Amino acid sequence: MKRNILLVPFIFLTAFLLVWSCKHEPEELTGPQPPGPEPCDTLNVTYPGDVYPIFDQYCVGCHGGAIPQGGLDLTNYDDVVAVVQSGQLLGSINHLSGFSPMPKGGDKLDFCLIRTITIWVNDTVFPTPGNPCDPDTVYFERDLLPLLQSSCAQPGCHDAISMQDGVRLTDYNSVMQTADVKPFDPQGSDIYEVVVEDDPDKRMPPPPLDPWPQENIDLLRTWIEQGAQNLFCDEEDCDTTDITYTSPVSGIIQKHCLGCHNDNNPLGGLSLEGYNKLVTVANDGRLMGVVNHEAGYPPMPKNSAKLSDCKILQLQIWTENGTPQ
C-alpha cells in the first residue's frame, strides 16, 4: 500500500512533463506530425536539394520530356513558377476540391513531402514579368541548356536514363546535383574541365563527337563565373526581319541540332552541318515537320523542350522565303 502511494507523485510528475513537452512542439508546423520513426526535417529547404527531387521522383515522368502532359514541364522552372503562382501546385498535391489530384492515379504525397513543398512555396520570391534580358548575362535555360541537351544529354550518355558516371545533364537541378559545378570557379568544376580537356580519353563530348567549339566553352565558363545561377528574363519581341541562314538560322541549328546531327556523328545518318545540308531538309518539309512536332515526324530537338515560338517562326519564314543564305 505504501509503495502505491509513493508511485502517485511519480506518475503525476511524468504525466505533467509529457503534457508540458507537447505544448512546446515547433509552432511553424503546417499540420500535425504523423507518427513515424523520425521527425520531418524541413530546416533550410531549397529547390535543388529538396523540392526538385520530389518532382523528379513523382511528377517528371509525366510532366517532363519532349511532350510533357498538359503542356506542363516541371523540369522548366518557368512552368514551376506558373503553377505555384496560380495555386495549382499546392491545390493538386493537397487534393483540394477544384484541382486535379496529383500524382495522377497515385496515392497522395506523404506529410513530409507536402510540407517541404509548402514551406518552399511560402518562403520563395518568384520571378515576375518586367525583367529584361541582360546581354552580358548567361541565362541557363535560354543559353546553356540547349547546348547540353544537344551534345551531352543523349541516349547512352547523360540523359535521364543512361546517366553515365552518375551525371545527368537534362535540366538545371540535375546539372547542379551531378556535374560537380562549383559556382564562381570554372577550373574547379568537372563540367568545365572535361570540355577543355586535351586528352581524347577524358574529353567531353568524347570522340568521334567534335569537341565543343570555343563559343560554347566560353558560354559555360561565363555561366559558372557568374555563379552558375538559374536566372530568367523576359525575351524581347521576336525579330522576323531579314531572316537568313547566316543570322539567325545557323545559330538556332548550332545551339539545338548540331550536337546530334554533325558530320562526325550524324544521328540517323543526318548531318545538318553547313548551309546546303540544312536546305535539303528545309525544302522537303522535314525541318518544319520535326520542330513543329507534326504527326509522322520525330519531335526535335530530341529529349528536350520544343523550340520557342519565336525560333520556330524564324525557321518558317526562312523556309517560306526560299532559304536565303
C-alpha positions as CSV (number, residue, x, y, z in Angstrom):
1,M,0.0,0.0,0.0
2,K,2.8,2.4,0.9
3,R,4.6,1.6,-2.4
4,N,1.5,2.5,-4.4
5,I,1.1,5.8,-2.5
6,L,4.7,6.7,-3.4
7,L,4.0,5.9,-7.1
8,V,1.2,8.5,-7.3
9,P,3.5,11.6,-7.3
10,F,5.9,9.9,-9.7
11,I,3.1,9.2,-12.2
12,F,1.7,12.7,-11.8
13,L,5.1,14.2,-12.5
14,T,5.7,12.1,-15.5
15,A,2.3,13.0,-17.0
16,F,3.0,16.7,-16.3
17,L,6.3,16.5,-18.2
18,L,4.7,14.8,-21.2
19,V,2.0,17.4,-21.4
20,W,4.4,20.3,-21.0
21,S,6.7,18.9,-23.7
22,C,3.8,18.6,-26.1
23,K,3.0,22.2,-25.7
24,H,6.4,23.2,-26.9
25,E,6.5,21.5,-30.3
26,P,7.6,23.8,-33.1
27,E,4.8,26.2,-33.8
28,E,5.6,26.6,-37.6
29,L,4.3,23.1,-38.4
30,T,1.8,23.2,-41.2
31,G,-0.1,20.3,-39.7
32,P,0.2,17.6,-37.1
33,Q,3.2,15.4,-37.2
34,P,2.1,11.9,-38.0
35,P,3.5,9.0,-36.1
36,G,6.7,7.7,-37.5
37,P,10.3,6.6,-36.6
38,E,11.8,10.0,-37.4
39,P,10.6,13.7,-37.4
40,C,10.1,15.6,-40.6
41,D,13.2,17.7,-41.2
42,T,12.3,20.8,-43.1
43,L,15.1,23.1,-42.0
44,N,16.8,25.1,-44.8
45,V,14.5,23.8,-47.6
46,T,16.0,24.6,-51.0
47,Y,14.6,24.0,-54.5
48,P,17.6,22.0,-55.9
49,G,18.2,20.0,-52.8
50,D,14.7,19.2,-51.5
51,V,11.8,20.3,-53.8
52,Y,13.1,19.3,-57.3
53,P,14.0,15.7,-56.2
54,I,10.3,15.3,-55.2
55,F,9.2,16.5,-58.6
56,D,11.8,14.3,-60.3
57,Q,10.5,11.2,-58.4
58,Y,6.8,11.7,-58.5
59,C,6.0,14.2,-61.3
60,V,8.6,14.5,-64.1
61,G,7.7,11.1,-65.5
62,C,4.5,12.7,-66.8
63,H,5.4,16.4,-66.7
64,G,8.7,16.3,-68.5
65,G,10.4,15.0,-71.6
66,A,9.8,16.0,-75.2
67,I,6.0,16.1,-74.9
68,P,5.0,16.8,-71.2
69,Q,1.4,16.0,-70.3
70,G,-0.9,19.0,-70.4
71,G,2.0,21.1,-71.7
72,L,3.4,21.3,-68.2
73,D,7.1,20.7,-67.9
74,L,8.3,20.5,-64.3
75,T,11.9,20.4,-65.4
76,N,11.3,24.0,-66.6
77,Y,11.4,26.5,-63.8
78,D,9.2,28.9,-65.6
79,D,6.4,26.2,-65.7
80,V,7.0,25.5,-61.9
81,V,6.6,29.2,-61.1
82,A,3.4,29.4,-63.2
83,V,1.7,26.5,-61.3
84,V,2.9,27.9,-57.9
85,Q,1.5,31.4,-58.6
86,S,-1.8,30.0,-59.9
87,G,-2.2,27.9,-56.7
88,Q,-2.4,24.8,-58.9
89,L,0.7,23.1,-57.3
90,L,-0.5,23.2,-53.7
91,G,-4.1,22.6,-54.7
92,S,-3.2,19.4,-56.6
93,I,-0.8,17.8,-54.2
94,N,-3.2,18.5,-51.3
95,H,-6.1,17.0,-53.3
96,L,-8.2,20.1,-52.8
97,S,-11.6,20.5,-54.4
98,G,-11.4,22.0,-57.9
99,F,-7.9,20.8,-58.6
100,S,-6.7,17.6,-60.3
101,P,-5.3,15.4,-57.6
102,M,-1.6,14.6,-58.1
103,P,0.3,12.4,-58.6
104,K,-2.2,11.3,-61.1
105,G,-3.6,7.8,-60.3
106,G,-1.4,7.5,-57.3
107,D,-1.5,8.0,-53.6
108,K,-1.3,11.4,-52.1
109,L,2.2,12.5,-51.2
110,D,3.1,12.0,-47.5
111,F,3.1,14.6,-44.8
112,C,6.8,15.5,-45.1
113,L,6.9,15.8,-48.8
114,I,3.8,18.1,-48.9
115,R,5.2,20.2,-46.0
116,T,8.6,20.5,-47.7
117,I,6.9,21.9,-50.9
118,T,4.6,24.2,-48.9
119,I,7.5,25.7,-46.9
120,W,9.4,26.3,-50.1
121,V,6.4,28.0,-51.8
122,N,5.8,30.2,-48.8
123,D,9.4,31.2,-48.4
124,T,10.3,31.9,-52.1
125,V,10.2,35.1,-54.1
126,F,9.4,34.1,-57.6
127,P,10.4,35.9,-60.8
128,T,7.9,38.4,-62.1
129,P,7.4,39.9,-65.6
130,G,9.3,43.1,-66.4
131,N,12.8,41.6,-66.2
132,P,14.5,42.3,-69.5
133,C,17.4,40.1,-70.6
134,D,20.9,41.4,-69.9
135,P,23.2,40.8,-73.0
136,D,26.1,40.2,-70.6
137,T,24.4,37.6,-68.5
138,V,24.2,33.9,-69.3
139,Y,20.7,32.5,-68.7
140,F,20.9,28.8,-68.1
141,E,17.7,27.6,-69.8
142,R,17.9,30.1,-72.7
143,D,21.6,29.9,-73.5
144,L,23.3,26.9,-72.0
145,L,20.8,24.1,-71.6
146,P,20.1,23.7,-75.3
147,L,23.9,23.1,-75.8
148,L,24.0,20.4,-73.1
149,Q,20.8,18.7,-74.3
150,S,22.0,18.7,-77.9
151,S,25.5,17.3,-77.4
152,C,25.5,15.7,-73.9
153,A,22.0,14.6,-72.7
154,Q,21.6,12.0,-75.3
155,P,20.8,8.2,-75.1
156,G,23.9,6.3,-73.9
157,C,25.4,9.4,-72.4
158,H,24.0,11.8,-69.9
159,D,20.2,11.7,-70.4
160,A,17.8,10.8,-67.6
161,I,18.1,7.0,-68.3
162,S,21.8,6.4,-69.1
163,M,23.4,8.9,-66.7
164,Q,26.9,7.8,-67.4
165,D,29.1,8.1,-64.4
166,G,26.1,9.3,-62.5
167,V,25.9,12.6,-64.4
168,R,22.6,13.8,-65.8
169,L,22.6,17.0,-67.9
170,T,18.9,17.3,-68.8
171,D,17.9,20.3,-66.6
172,Y,19.3,22.8,-64.1
173,N,18.8,20.8,-60.9
174,S,20.3,17.6,-62.3
175,V,23.3,19.6,-63.6
176,M,23.9,21.2,-60.2
177,Q,23.4,17.9,-58.3
178,T,25.5,15.6,-60.6
179,A,28.0,17.5,-62.7
180,D,30.2,18.9,-59.8
181,V,29.6,22.5,-60.6
182,K,31.5,24.9,-58.3
183,P,29.8,28.4,-58.6
184,F,32.3,31.1,-59.5
185,D,35.1,28.5,-60.0
186,P,35.2,27.1,-63.6
187,Q,38.6,25.5,-63.1
188,G,37.3,23.6,-60.1
189,S,34.2,22.4,-61.9
190,D,34.3,19.0,-63.5
191,I,31.7,20.0,-66.1
192,Y,34.1,22.7,-67.4
193,E,37.3,20.7,-67.0
194,V,36.1,17.9,-69.3
195,V,35.1,20.2,-72.2
196,V,38.6,21.8,-72.2
197,E,40.5,18.6,-71.7
198,D,43.1,17.8,-74.4
199,D,43.2,14.1,-73.7
200,P,40.6,12.4,-76.0
201,D,40.1,9.7,-73.5
202,K,38.9,12.2,-70.9
203,R,37.4,14.9,-73.1
204,M,33.6,15.5,-73.4
205,P,31.9,15.1,-75.7
206,P,34.0,12.0,-76.4
207,P,35.3,11.1,-79.9
208,P,34.1,10.6,-82.5
209,L,32.0,13.6,-81.5
210,D,33.5,17.0,-82.2
211,P,34.9,18.9,-79.2
212,W,32.9,21.8,-78.1
213,P,33.6,25.0,-80.1
214,Q,35.2,27.8,-78.2
215,E,32.0,29.8,-78.3
216,N,30.3,27.1,-76.2
217,I,33.2,26.7,-73.8
218,D,33.2,30.5,-73.2
219,L,29.5,30.4,-72.5
220,L,29.9,27.6,-69.9
221,R,32.8,29.4,-68.3
222,T,30.9,32.7,-68.0
223,W,27.9,31.0,-66.6
224,I,30.0,29.4,-63.8
225,E,31.9,32.6,-63.2
226,Q,28.6,34.4,-62.7
227,G,27.6,32.0,-60.0
228,A,26.0,29.1,-62.0
229,Q,22.6,30.5,-61.4
230,N,19.2,29.6,-62.9
231,L,18.3,33.1,-64.0
232,F,15.3,34.1,-66.1
233,C,14.4,37.1,-68.2
234,D,11.7,38.4,-70.5
235,E,12.6,37.8,-74.1
236,E,12.4,40.9,-76.3
237,D,10.0,41.0,-79.3
238,C,10.7,38.3,-81.9
239,D,12.8,39.8,-84.7
240,T,11.4,38.5,-88.0
241,T,13.1,41.0,-90.4
242,D,15.8,39.9,-92.8
243,I,15.9,36.2,-91.8
244,T,18.8,34.5,-93.4
245,Y,20.9,31.4,-92.8
246,T,23.8,33.5,-91.5
247,S,21.5,35.1,-88.9
248,P,19.6,33.8,-87.0
249,V,19.1,30.3,-88.6
250,S,22.6,29.0,-88.3
251,G,22.7,30.0,-84.7
252,I,19.5,28.1,-83.9
253,I,20.8,25.0,-85.6
254,Q,24.2,25.3,-83.9
255,K,22.6,25.5,-80.5
256,H,19.8,23.0,-80.8
257,C,20.8,20.5,-83.5
258,L,24.5,20.1,-84.4
259,G,25.3,18.2,-81.2
260,C,23.5,15.2,-82.7
261,H,23.4,16.0,-86.5
262,N,27.0,16.8,-87.3
263,D,29.4,15.4,-89.9
264,N,31.4,13.3,-87.5
265,N,28.4,11.7,-85.7
266,P,25.3,12.2,-87.8
267,L,22.4,10.7,-85.7
268,G,20.2,8.7,-88.0
269,G,22.6,9.4,-90.9
270,L,21.6,13.0,-91.0
271,S,24.0,15.9,-90.8
272,L,22.8,19.5,-90.6
273,E,26.3,20.9,-90.7
274,G,26.5,23.6,-93.4
275,Y,24.0,25.5,-95.5
276,N,23.5,23.0,-98.3
277,K,22.6,20.1,-95.9
278,L,20.1,22.2,-94.0
279,V,18.5,23.5,-97.2
280,T,17.8,19.9,-98.2
281,V,15.7,19.1,-95.1
282,A,14.1,22.5,-95.3
283,N,12.9,22.0,-98.9
284,D,11.5,18.5,-98.4
285,G,9.5,19.6,-95.3
286,R,11.4,17.7,-92.7
287,L,12.7,20.8,-90.9
288,M,9.4,22.3,-90.1
289,G,7.8,18.9,-89.5
290,V,10.2,18.0,-86.7
291,V,10.4,21.4,-85.0
292,N,6.5,21.7,-85.0
293,H,6.2,18.1,-83.7
294,E,3.9,17.2,-86.5
295,A,2.4,13.7,-86.8
296,G,4.7,11.4,-88.7
297,Y,7.9,13.3,-87.8
298,P,10.1,12.6,-84.8
299,P,9.9,15.6,-82.4
300,M,13.0,17.6,-82.3
301,P,15.2,18.7,-80.5
302,K,15.3,15.1,-79.2
303,N,14.6,14.6,-75.5
304,S,14.2,18.3,-74.8
305,A,11.6,21.0,-74.9
306,K,10.1,22.3,-78.2
307,L,11.8,25.3,-79.7
308,S,10.4,28.6,-78.7
309,D,7.6,30.1,-80.8
310,C,10.0,32.8,-82.0
311,K,12.6,30.4,-83.2
312,I,10.0,28.2,-85.0
313,L,8.6,31.3,-86.7
314,Q,12.1,32.4,-87.8
315,L,12.7,29.0,-89.3
316,Q,9.3,29.0,-91.0
317,I,9.9,32.5,-92.5
318,W,13.4,31.4,-93.7
319,T,11.9,28.3,-95.4
320,E,9.0,30.1,-97.0
321,N,11.3,32.9,-98.3
322,G,13.4,30.3,-100.2
323,T,16.1,29.7,-97.6
324,P,18.2,32.8,-98.3
325,Q,21.9,32.4,-97.3
